[in-house]
Amino acid sequence: MLTPARPWVRRSIPQDVVAELEQDLKVSPLTARLLALRGLQGAAAAQRWFARRLQDLHQPELMRDVGRAAKRLAEAIDQRQRILIHGDYDVDGSTSASLLTLFVRACSHEAEAFVPHRRIDGYGLGEASLEAVKEHRAQVLITVDCGIADHGWAKRIEAETGCDVIITDHHLPQGDLPQCFAVCNPNHPDCQYPDKHLAGVGVAWKLALATARVLSGGGDDLTAKVTPRLREFLMDALALVAVGTVADCANLDGENRILVHHGLLALAKTAQPGLRTLLEQARLSGDIAAGDVGWKLGPLLNAAGRVGSAMDTIRLLTARTPEVAREALTGIVAENEERKRLTLALTVDLSARIEADPHLRSRAALVFAGEGWHQGVVGIVASRLVEQFHKPAVVIAIMDGQGKGSLRTIGGVHLGEAIAACKDHIIKGGGHALAAGLSIDPAKIPEFTAAFEAYVGQRRPGDSAPPRTEFDAEARLGELDDDFYQQLEAMAPFGIGNPEPLLQLTSTAFLGRPRLFGKEGDHLRGTLTDAGGGARELMVWKARKQFTDFSVVGARFDLLVRPQAGRFRGQLQPRLVFVDGKAG
């Protein structure tokens, strides 16, 4: 019999807030409730949120040092100086490095991109960065998605080479701040920039916009228009912003929601050879959702940095021709298959250990370390453990006497703060709320484990109860009409910080027998109805275990579903996606 995976709990919200939105916006009670649950109060805030206008973005020059960095980059472009873009090996870092490389190209100059090798060079600025500056004889070094935890390297690079170092990052500072030409990070303690949640690629795009204004003769004028050519580039480059922001699990609220909305539109029509080839590989066409980036594009792009070299991703995203892009993608696809194999093997191993050990299951956090594990997959494995066991997880690969690990978490446990709390037990580390990385002496792992466990335990005291599934609202199928789905479209993009709505349907039944579909015949679709007479198509992914229950004639079910407003050839295609259920 169909039973729920977890207890269901309805999220609470003051009814007066819902009533005000319903009245002022002239929307249904259901839509008003969904808006209220997203923190919107009053018609003006909701209308601005729905509009997703680029003009509502903050001026880039409000960010500390962006104006100074933009003038230096513009000078380097005008004077044809040697520019080195220093990226990170994840998707955010690769898209950031590619964006600035392409921006300099759009300005009729060239920049070199460099990404350290994950296993050989480690994360962020280091010895490899200094050598790259010397090799390229760079006069300007711009970091993207890294550098705020520089451990003195920026100052040393400037002192030994005369190269001006501009750091652009979004991670929380750890320890001493960099001393160099410019540090552009909304999370810098001296930065008053209003939105603290930009991804690294968002910060890079802001620098490009500010530089375009300088190059277009606007100087410090925040209202200055950029040349048509650079404006076209900046609009097209939002495709990279969308990919990097979604893949980095950045909050899709505030500026990120606007940037990703317009970026997904740009991605769907991009002519950039690398992105076009990537979309063909992922079999994406027409309208593209944030989920498509998160589930299809992000993992593929991440594979190069995890298993091989992230320079393969840079070569793909900056390719001048489809032929070069296809050649780069061939290697990435092979690396992605290897990533899947390594990830599955380690995930199965660690999951089995947890299931067999009551002590592990009772802990507030999960910390594992092992010799010979592939450093490139520990982040994915940590994410899988979080999903399965609903606890913060740390997975550390030990190689050549040093441990390098990735941290993933759940709501309420901020990993950037956790790293700071455990700093005495690690060599270095950094990250943001949901993801972080560290380097550690293997001998210190027991001490770190105890400190991390204590930190998590303080934020989740006595949290040994099984996790619950919180849903947004009860709904009748008749409420899920075309008006609702059009409003649902305007709530997108969905992701971290703006999840797809989760609705409870009561006493539903299938009109006719549902059917299996898909290459392996393991997905299910059928038309649902309820006592109110409404009807909508339900999709159940990987549904073989539910098929027998759903096939019983006359059976009724209470369901948790996500409404999705897909489009096919421009036509709205409403559907419901199964999340959980129980026999009614």
C-alpha positions in Angstrom: 0.0 0.0 0.0 1.2 3.5 -0.9 2.6 5.2 2.3 4.3 8.6 2.7 8.1 8.7 3.0 7.9 11.3 5.7 5.3 13.0 7.8 3.6 15.9 6.0 3.4 19.4 7.6 1.7 22.5 6.2 3.8 25.6 6.2 2.4 28.4 8.2 1.9 32.1 7.2 -0.2 34.9 8.7 -3.5 35.0 7.0 -3.7 38.8 6.9 -0.6 38.9 4.6 -2.3 36.4 2.3 -5.6 38.3 2.3 -3.8 41.6 1.4 -2.0 40.1 -1.5 -5.2 38.4 -2.8 -7.1 41.6 -2.7 -4.4 44.0 -4.0 -3.1 41.7 -6.8 -6.5 40.2 -7.7 -5.1 36.7 -7.6 -6.5 33.5 -6.2 -6.1 32.6 -2.5 -3.7 29.8 -3.6 -1.4 32.1 -5.5 -1.6 34.7 -2.8 -0.5 32.1 -0.2 2.4 30.9 -2.4 3.6 34.5 -2.7 3.3 35.2 1.0 5.4 32.0 1.7 8.1 33.6 -0.4 8.3 36.5 1.9 6.4 39.0 -0.2 4.4 41.6 1.6 2.3 44.2 -0.3 1.3 44.6 -3.9 4.4 46.8 -4.8 6.9 44.2 -3.7 5.0 41.4 -5.4 4.6 43.3 -8.7 8.3 44.1 -8.7 9.1 40.4 -7.9 6.9 39.2 -10.8 8.4 41.8 -13.2 12.0 40.5 -13.0 13.3 43.7 -14.6 17.0 44.2 -15.4 16.6 47.9 -14.4 15.8 46.7 -10.8 19.4 45.4 -10.5 21.7 47.3 -8.2 24.4 49.5 -9.9 27.7 47.5 -10.0 29.7 50.5 -8.7 27.9 50.1 -5.4 30.1 47.1 -4.7 33.4 47.9 -3.0 36.3 48.4 -5.4 34.3 47.6 -8.6 34.8 51.1 -9.9 38.5 51.0 -9.3 38.7 47.5 -10.8 36.7 48.5 -13.9 39.0 51.5 -14.6 42.1 49.2 -14.3 40.6 46.6 -16.6 39.5 49.2 -19.1 43.1 50.7 -19.0 44.5 47.2 -19.6 42.2 46.7 -22.6 42.9 50.1 -24.1 46.7 49.7 -23.7 46.7 46.1 -24.9 48.3 44.9 -21.6 48.5 41.2 -20.8 45.4 40.1 -18.8 45.2 36.7 -16.9 41.8 35.5 -15.7 42.2 33.1 -12.8 39.2 30.8 -12.3 38.0 28.1 -10.0 37.4 24.5 -11.2 33.6 24.3 -10.6 30.9 25.6 -12.9 30.6 29.0 -11.3 34.4 29.5 -11.6 34.5 28.2 -15.2 31.6 30.3 -16.4 33.0 33.4 -14.6 36.4 32.9 -16.2 34.9 32.3 -19.6 32.6 35.4 -19.3 35.5 37.8 -18.6 37.7 36.2 -21.3 34.9 36.6 -23.8 34.3 40.2 -22.6 37.9 41.1 -23.3 37.5 39.5 -26.7 34.4 41.6 -27.3 36.5 44.6 -26.6 38.9 43.6 -29.5 41.6 42.4 -27.1 42.6 39.0 -25.7 42.9 37.6 -22.2 44.3 34.3 -21.1 42.3 32.1 -18.8 43.9 29.9 -16.1 42.3 27.4 -13.7 44.5 25.5 -11.2 44.2 21.7 -11.4 42.1 20.4 -8.5 44.3 17.6 -7.4 47.7 19.0 -8.3 47.4 22.7 -7.4 44.5 22.9 -5.0 41.9 25.6 -4.7 42.3 29.4 -5.1 45.5 31.4 -5.2 48.8 29.6 -4.6 52.1 28.7 -6.1 50.6 27.7 -9.4 48.9 31.1 -9.6 52.2 32.9 -9.2 53.9 30.7 -11.8 51.0 31.3 -14.2 51.4 35.1 -13.8 55.2 34.8 -14.5 54.6 32.5 -17.5 52.1 34.8 -19.1 53.9 37.9 -18.0 50.6 39.2 -16.9 50.1 42.8 -16.0 46.7 42.4 -14.6 45.4 39.2 -12.8 41.7 38.9 -12.2 40.4 36.1 -10.0 36.8 35.0 -10.3 34.9 32.9 -7.8 38.0 32.6 -5.6 40.7 34.7 -3.9 39.0 36.1 -0.8 40.8 33.5 1.3 44.1 34.2 -0.4 46.6 33.4 2.5 48.8 36.3 1.4 49.3 35.2 -2.2 47.8 38.3 -3.8 50.2 40.5 -2.0 53.1 38.2 -2.8 52.2 38.0 -6.5 52.1 41.8 -6.8 55.4 42.2 -4.9 57.3 39.6 -7.0 55.8 40.3 -10.5 54.5 43.9 -10.5 51.2 42.5 -11.7 48.0 44.2 -10.3 45.7 41.7 -8.7 42.0 42.2 -8.8 40.0 39.7 -6.7 36.4 39.1 -7.6 34.7 36.5 -5.3 31.5 35.9 -3.4 32.6 33.5 -0.7 32.6 34.5 2.9 36.0 35.9 4.1 38.1 33.5 6.2 40.9 35.0 8.2 43.0 37.9 6.9 41.6 39.8 3.9 43.7 40.0 0.7 46.0 43.0 0.3 46.0 43.9 -3.4 44.9 46.4 -6.0 41.1 45.7 -5.6 38.8 43.2 -3.9 35.3 43.0 -5.2 33.1 40.8 -3.1 29.6 41.7 -1.8 30.5 39.7 1.4 33.6 41.8 2.2 33.0 43.2 5.7 33.5 46.8 4.3 31.2 46.3 1.3 27.8 47.9 1.5 26.4 46.2 -1.6 22.7 45.5 -0.9 22.6 41.9 -2.3 24.9 39.5 -0.6 23.9 36.4 -2.6 25.4 36.9 -6.0 27.3 33.9 -7.4 30.9 34.4 -8.6 29.7 34.7 -12.1 27.2 37.4 -11.1 30.1 39.4 -9.6 32.1 38.9 -12.8 29.2 40.1 -14.9 28.9 43.2 -12.7 32.6 44.0 -13.3 32.1 43.6 -17.0 29.2 46.0 -17.0 31.1 48.6 -15.0 34.1 48.2 -17.3 31.9 48.5 -20.4 30.6 51.9 -19.0 34.2 53.1 -18.6 35.2 52.0 -22.1 32.0 53.6 -23.6 33.1 57.0 -22.2 30.8 57.0 -19.2 33.5 57.0 -16.5 31.8 57.1 -13.1 28.4 57.9 -14.5 26.0 55.2 -13.3 23.4 56.1 -15.9 25.9 55.9 -18.8 24.9 53.8 -21.8 27.4 51.3 -23.2 28.1 50.8 -26.9 25.6 48.6 -28.8 28.3 45.9 -29.3 29.1 45.7 -25.6 25.4 45.9 -24.6 24.7 42.9 -26.9 27.6 41.0 -25.3 26.4 41.7 -21.8 22.9 40.5 -22.6 24.2 37.4 -24.3 26.6 36.7 -21.4 23.6 36.4 -19.1 23.4 32.9 -20.4 26.7 32.1 -18.6 25.5 33.9 -15.5 22.4 31.7 -15.4 24.4 28.5 -15.8 27.0 29.4 -13.2 24.5 30.8 -10.7 22.1 27.8 -10.8 25.0 25.2 -10.9 26.5 26.9 -7.8 23.2 26.5 -5.9 23.0 30.2 -5.3 19.7 31.6 -3.8 17.3 32.4 -6.6 15.9 35.4 -5.0 16.9 39.1 -5.3 19.3 39.9 -8.1 20.0 36.2 -8.9 16.3 35.6 -9.8 16.4 38.5 -12.3 19.8 37.5 -13.7 18.8 33.8 -14.1 15.4 34.7 -15.6 17.0 36.8 -18.4 20.0 34.4 -18.6 17.7 31.4 -19.4 16.1 33.4 -22.2 19.5 34.2 -23.5 20.6 30.6 -23.2 17.7 29.4 -25.3 18.7 31.5 -28.2 22.5 31.7 -27.8 24.7 31.5 -30.8 27.9 31.0 -28.8 29.4 27.8 -30.1 30.3 26.3 -26.7 26.9 26.7 -25.2 25.1 25.7 -28.4 27.1 22.5 -28.5 26.4 21.9 -24.8 22.6 22.3 -25.4 22.7 19.9 -28.3 24.5 17.3 -26.1 21.9 17.7 -23.4 19.1 17.6 -26.0 17.7 20.9 -24.8 15.8 23.2 -27.1 13.1 25.8 -26.8 12.3 27.0 -23.3 15.0 26.1 -20.8 14.2 26.0 -17.0 16.6 26.4 -14.1 16.1 22.7 -13.4 17.5 21.8 -16.8 20.7 23.7 -15.9 20.9 22.0 -12.5 20.2 18.5 -13.6 21.6 18.3 -17.1 24.2 21.1 -17.9 25.7 21.6 -14.5 26.8 18.1 -13.8 28.3 17.8 -17.3 30.3 21.0 -17.0 31.4 20.1 -13.5 32.9 16.8 -14.7 36.0 18.3 -16.3 37.0 20.1 -13.1 36.2 17.1 -10.9 37.9 14.3 -12.9 40.1 16.1 -15.4 41.0 19.7 -15.8 38.5 22.6 -15.7 40.5 24.1 -18.6 38.5 21.8 -20.8 35.4 23.6 -19.7 37.0 27.0 -20.5 38.0 25.7 -23.9 34.4 24.7 -24.5 32.8 27.9 -23.3 35.2 30.2 -25.1 35.4 28.2 -28.4 35.3 30.3 -31.5 33.9 27.5 -33.8 31.5 24.6 -33.4 34.3 22.2 -34.3 36.5 23.4 -31.4 33.5 23.2 -29.1 32.6 19.6 -30.1 36.2 18.5 -29.6 36.3 20.0 -26.1 32.9 18.5 -25.3 34.0 15.0 -26.3 36.5 14.8 -23.5 34.1 16.3 -21.0 31.5 13.7 -21.8 34.0 10.9 -21.2 35.1 12.5 -17.9 31.4 12.7 -16.9 30.9 9.0 -17.4 34.0 8.4 -15.1 32.6 10.8 -12.6 29.3 8.9 -12.5 31.1 5.6 -11.9 33.3 7.0 -9.1 30.4 8.8 -7.4 28.2 5.8 -7.4 30.8 3.5 -6.0 31.7 5.8 -3.1 28.1 6.8 -2.3 27.0 3.1 -2.1 29.9 2.3 0.2 29.3 5.2 2.6 25.5 4.7 2.6 26.0 1.1 3.5 28.3 2.0 6.4 25.7 4.4 7.8 22.8 2.0 7.4 24.8 -0.7 9.3 26.0 1.6 12.2 23.3 3.0 14.6 26.0 5.3 16.1 26.5 7.0 12.7 22.8 7.4 12.2 22.4 9.0 15.6 25.1 11.7 15.0 24.2 15.3 14.1 26.6 15.3 11.2 28.4 12.8 9.0 32.2 13.0 8.4 34.1 10.5 6.3 37.7 10.4 5.2 39.5 7.8 3.0 42.8 7.2 1.3 42.7 7.0 -2.5 39.2 8.5 -2.9 38.9 10.7 -5.9 39.0 14.3 -4.7 36.8 15.4 -7.6 33.7 13.5 -6.5 33.6 14.1 -2.8 31.3 17.1 -3.1 28.7 15.1 -5.1 29.0 12.2 -2.6 28.5 14.6 0.3 25.4 16.0 -1.4 24.0 12.5 -1.9 24.5 11.7 1.8 22.7 14.9 2.8 19.8 14.0 0.5 19.6 10.5 1.9 20.1 11.1 5.6 19.2 14.8 6.0 22.3 15.7 7.9 25.3 17.9 7.1 28.0 15.8 5.5 31.8 16.2 5.0 33.7 13.8 2.7 37.5 14.1 2.7 39.9 12.5 0.2 43.4 11.8 1.5 46.3 11.9 -0.9 50.0 12.4 -0.4 49.5 13.1 3.3 46.9 15.8 2.9 43.1 15.7 3.1 40.9 17.7 0.8 37.2 17.7 1.5 33.8 19.1 0.6 31.0 20.0 2.9 27.3 20.1 2.1 24.5 21.0 4.4 20.8 21.4 5.2 18.8 24.5 6.2 19.9 26.0 9.5 23.6 25.0 9.3 25.7 27.7 7.5 28.9 26.1 6.2 30.8 29.3 5.8 30.3 29.9 9.5 31.0 26.3 10.3 34.4 26.5 8.6 35.2 29.6 10.7 34.2 27.8 13.9 36.5 24.8 13.0 39.4 26.9 11.7 41.8 25.7 14.4 41.6 22.1 13.1 42.1 22.7 9.3 44.8 24.1 7.1 42.5 26.3 5.2 38.9 26.4 4.0 36.1 28.5 2.7 32.7 28.5 1.2 29.2 29.9 1.5 26.0 28.8 3.2 25.3 25.6 1.4 28.7 24.4 0.2 32.3 24.7 1.4 35.7 23.1 0.9 38.7 22.5 3.2 42.3 21.2 3.3 43.3 19.3 6.5 46.1 17.4 8.0 44.8 13.8 8.2 45.9 13.6 11.9 43.5 16.4 12.7 40.4 14.8 11.2 39.2 13.4 14.6 39.5 16.8 16.1 37.7 18.4 13.2 35.0 15.8 13.3 34.3 16.5 17.0 34.3 20.3 16.4 32.0 20.1 13.4 29.7 17.7 15.2 29.5 20.1 18.2 28.8 23.1 15.9 26.0 21.3 14.1 24.6 19.9 17.3 24.3 23.4 18.8 22.2 24.5 15.8 20.1 21.4 15.7 19.7 20.4 19.4 18.0 17.1 20.0 17.3 16.8 16.3 17.0 13.0 16.2 13.4 12.9 14.9 12.8 11.8 11.4 12.7 14.7 8.9 9.3 16.1 7.8 8.1 17.2 4.4 6.7 20.7 4.5 4.2 21.6 1.9 2.9 25.0 0.9 -0.9 24.6 0.6 -3.8 22.3 0.0 -5.4 22.6 -3.4 -8.2 21.3 -5.5 -7.6 20.4 -9.1 -10.1 22.9 -10.2 -8.0 25.7 -8.7 -5.0 24.7 -11.0 -6.5 26.4 -14.0 -4.7 28.2 -16.8 -4.6 31.5 -14.8 -2.8 29.7 -12.0 -0.2 28.2 -14.3 0.5 31.5 -16.0 1.1 33.0 -12.5 3.2 30.0 -11.7 5.4 30.8 -14.8 5.9 34.3 -13.5 7.1 32.9 -10.1 10.1 31.2 -11.9 13.0 30.6 -12.0 12.7 28.0 -9.2 15.6 26.7 -7.2 17.4 27.3 -3.9 15.6 30.1 -2.1 12.6 29.9 -4.4 11.6 26.3 -4.6 8.8 25.0 -6.8 5.5 25.1 -4.9 4.6 21.8 -3.2 0.8 21.2 -3.0 -1.3 18.6 -1.2 -4.2 17.1 -3.2 -6.8 15.1 -1.2 -8.9 12.1 -2.3 -7.7 12.0 -5.9 -8.3 9.2 -8.4 -7.1 8.4 -11.9 -9.5 8.8 -14.8 -8.7 5.5 -16.5 -5.7 3.3 -16.0 -2.4 5.2 -15.8 0.3 4.0 -18.2 4.1 3.5 -18.1 6.4 5.3 -20.6 10.0 6.0 -21.2 12.9 4.1 -22.7 12.8 1.5 -19.9 9.1 1.9 -19.2 9.7 3.0 -15.7 7.9 6.4 -15.6 4.1 6.8 -15.2 1.5 9.3 -16.5 -2.2 9.5 -16.0 -5.0 12.0 -15.6 -6.1 12.8 -12.1 -9.5 14.0 -10.9 -10.9 14.8 -7.5 -14.3 15.5 -5.8 -14.5 19.0 -7.4 -14.3 17.5 -10.9 -11.0 19.1 -11.9 -8.5 17.2 -14.0 -4.8 17.4 -14.6 -2.1 15.1 -15.9 0.2 13.5 -13.2 3.8 12.5 -13.9 5.5 10.0 -11.7 9.2 9.5 -12.3 10.7 6.1 -11.6 7.3 4.8 -10.8 7.5 1.0 -11.0 7.0 0.5 -7.2 3.9 2.8 -7.2 2.4 1.3 -10.4 0.5 -1.5 -8.7 -1.1 0.9 -6.2 -2.0 3.5 -8.9 -3.5 0.8 -11.1 -6.2 -0.3 -8.7 -9.5 0.7 -10.2 -11.4 3.2 -8.0 -8.5 3.7 -5.6 -8.1 7.1 -4.1 -5.0 8.9 -2.9 -3.7 11.9 -1.0 -0.7 13.3 -2.9 2.0 15.8 -2.6 2.7 17.2 -6.1 4.7 20.0 -7.7 2.8 21.9 -10.4 5.0 22.7 -13.4 4.3 25.0 -16.3 6.2 23.6 -19.2 5.9 24.8 -22.8 6.0 23.0 -26.1 6.3 25.0 -29.3 5.2 28.0 -27.3 2.1 26.4 -25.9 1.6 26.1 -22.1 1.8 22.4 -21.0 0.5 22.3 -17.4 1.3 19.1 -15.4 1.7 17.8 -11.9 4.8 15.9 -10.7 4.5 13.3 -8.0 6.6 13.8 -4.8 4.9 11.6 -2.2 1.6 9.9 -1.6 -0.6 7.7 0.6 -3.7 5.7 0.0 -6.8 7.8 0.7 
